């Protein structure tokens, strides 16, 4: 069974969309696969993830939450209001 996926929407110019479709067809793959590969190879994403993991380990997140309880986010990552 494959990994659960999530649908996202991005906006690109008509020319970029056409180039993506042409490249995907030429490579025998999908636009989704091309974009996923590009994103997964981007080292900036791993750096951000590593920094986030270090921040979570540091305890600073909990300290901030305790010091500024009114500054807690009121929405989850999907943008839906928290209960």
C-alpha positions as CSV (number, residue, x, y, z in Angstrom):
1,X,0.0,0.0,0.0
2,X,1.3,3.4,-0.9
3,X,2.0,6.4,1.3
4,X,-1.1,8.5,2.0
5,X,-1.0,11.6,-0.1
6,X,-2.6,15.0,0.1
7,X,-3.9,17.2,-2.7
8,X,-2.5,20.7,-3.0
9,X,-3.1,23.4,-5.6
10,X,-0.4,25.6,-7.1
11,X,-0.7,28.4,-9.6
12,X,1.8,28.6,-12.5
13,X,1.7,30.4,-15.8
14,X,0.1,28.8,-18.8
15,X,3.5,28.5,-20.4
16,X,5.0,26.7,-17.3
17,X,2.0,24.4,-17.1
18,X,2.5,23.5,-20.8
19,X,6.2,22.9,-20.3
20,X,5.5,20.7,-17.3
21,X,3.0,18.6,-19.2
22,X,5.3,18.2,-22.2
23,X,8.2,17.2,-20.0
24,X,6.1,14.7,-18.1
25,X,4.9,13.2,-21.3
26,X,8.4,13.0,-22.7
27,X,9.7,11.3,-19.6
28,X,6.7,9.0,-19.3
29,X,5.7,10.3,-15.9
30,X,3.2,12.7,-14.4
31,X,3.4,16.4,-13.5
32,X,2.8,15.4,-9.9
33,X,5.9,13.1,-10.0
34,X,8.0,15.8,-11.6
35,X,7.1,18.3,-8.9
36,X,7.3,15.9,-6.1
37,X,10.8,14.9,-7.2
38,X,11.9,18.6,-7.5
39,X,10.5,19.4,-4.0
40,X,12.1,16.4,-2.3
41,X,15.5,17.2,-3.8
42,X,15.4,20.8,-2.5
43,X,17.9,21.0,0.3
44,X,16.2,24.1,1.8
45,X,13.3,21.8,2.9
46,X,15.6,19.5,4.9
47,X,17.3,22.5,6.5
48,X,13.9,23.9,7.5
49,X,12.8,20.5,8.9
50,X,16.1,20.1,10.8
51,X,15.7,23.6,12.4
52,X,12.2,22.9,13.3
53,X,13.2,19.6,15.0
54,X,15.9,21.4,17.0
55,X,13.5,24.1,18.0
56,X,11.0,21.4,19.2
57,X,13.7,19.6,21.2
58,X,14.9,22.9,22.8
59,X,11.8,23.4,24.9
60,X,11.6,27.0,23.7
61,X,8.2,26.3,22.1
62,X,6.7,25.3,25.4
63,X,8.4,28.3,27.2
64,X,6.9,30.7,24.6
65,X,3.4,29.1,25.0
66,X,3.6,29.4,28.8
67,X,4.9,33.0,28.7
68,X,2.5,34.2,26.0
69,X,-0.7,32.1,26.2
70,X,-2.7,34.7,24.2
71,X,-0.3,34.3,21.3
72,X,-1.2,30.7,20.6
73,X,-2.3,30.1,17.0
74,X,-6.0,29.8,16.6
75,X,-5.9,27.7,13.5
76,X,-4.3,24.3,12.6
77,X,-2.0,23.8,9.6
78,X,-5.0,23.4,7.3
79,X,-6.3,26.8,8.2
80,X,-9.4,25.4,10.0
81,X,-10.3,27.0,13.3
82,X,-9.2,25.1,16.3
83,X,-12.0,23.7,18.6
